[in-house]
Amino acid sequence: MLYRSLAKPLLFKMDPEQAHHLIIGGLSGMGSIRPVPSGLRVMYGVRETSDLAVDMFGCHFPTPVGLAAGLDKNGQAVTGFSSIGFGFMEVGTVTPLAQPGNDQPRLFRLPPDEALVNRMGFNNLGAEAMAGELARLSERRIPVAVNIGKNKATSNEEAHLDYAKCIRALYDYADLFVVNISSPNTPDLRNLQHGNELKELLAAVMNEMETQRKRAGGSVKSVLVKIAPDVNDQELEYMVSTIADSGVAGIIATNTTISREGLSHQHAKETGGLSGKPLRDRSTEIIRQIYRQTEGKLPIIGSGGIFTSEDAYEKIKAGASLVEIYTALIYEGPEVNRRIHAGLRELLRKDGYSHISEAVGAEHR
């Protein structure tokens, strides 16, 4: 209630991007003050429970609900976000070189639709800057997935070089990597999802991951691919088949959508990627199709329109092993993690499951 009654009214009077920077700056600064993370965990933390903890991708996830990419673009607020109930988080999207992104304004709220539209354009400080931020972390309480992309000026023909550069710069600091080929805000990026380009890109990514594994030692770190919801059934089938054959560890479904179906707010006319409740059903359907096609053998992280435990559980039963939120955090505040966690435990109990893994893909059985 603290967020919705006090913080949210103030933040929603601000320009959305200014509010975003205020939150990231605040969490970054507070995270470096020793007592503050402990205080945040008392206020908003989620206690790990055996029924919802997940071991996957070579990592331990204390809860199955993570933070999607886009909020902490430079890895500056990992300690803060780690303290408010997330079980994992994505940082980025990061590119090899710093870039300013698209012209402002580029972030828009749609309150009646509980949605956001963004056309940020991979604004970030670059891979080396993120490596510096992650290297300075004194502790890491949750897995950190580094979401990587290409610079706007890099052609699709040379995109694989940018992804490899990100991996080289950040391999030592990431727990796993996410290949972003699905943002609608970098020209032609989504073309990398299709045809031979996807096969060649993922082959280059996996080759670089193996090179870094040999250099650093230990087991290879997992790679996931984040896909778009705006594909037809044939495109999705080919995409999933190519991803499965590449050797990557899983899929994140989905990124934002360019669809504007059913929206009522004036900002629906703005170009960019739409996130929030209007994306919920489409992202769940994509999860359902991936699970069916792969017979549940390729792990899925479900993302898109999750505001409640019921939203999360629907994606889990459709085939997701983990889920992510983004827009719900903006509209509901950090209390949302405790609500989703408690609700998921109750839903599992009602269905007679002792662990979340038993519910994954349940609707297909």
Salt bridges, closest charged atoms under 4 A:
GLU17 OE2 - HIS21 NE2 3.37
GLU17 OE2 - ARG106 NH2 2.77
GLU48 OE2 - HIS60 NE2 2.81
ASP51 OD2 - ARG345 NE 2.87
ASP55 OD1 - HIS60 ND1 2.70
GLU90 OE2 - LYS226 NZ 3.09
GLU114 OE1 - LYS277 NZ 2.78
GLU133 OE2 - ARG136 NH2 3.41
ASP172 OD1 - ARG215 NH2 2.73
ASP175 OD2 - ARG140 NH1 3.20
GLU208 OE1 - ARG168 NH1 3.18
GLU210 OE2 - ARG213 NH2 2.74
ASP230 OD2 - ARG190 NH1 2.72
GLU270 OE1 - ARG119 NH1 3.04
ASP281 OD1 - ARG280 NE 3.47
GLU285 OE1 - ARG288 NH1 2.75
GLU295 OE1 - LYS297 NZ 3.58
ASP311 OD1 - ARG280 NH1 3.33
GLU324 OE1 - LYS226 NZ 3.82
GLU332 OE1 - ARG4 NH1 3.38
GLU332 OE1 - ARG339 NH2 2.93
GLU346 OE1 - ARG349 NH2 2.72
GLU363 OE2 - ARG288 NE 2.38
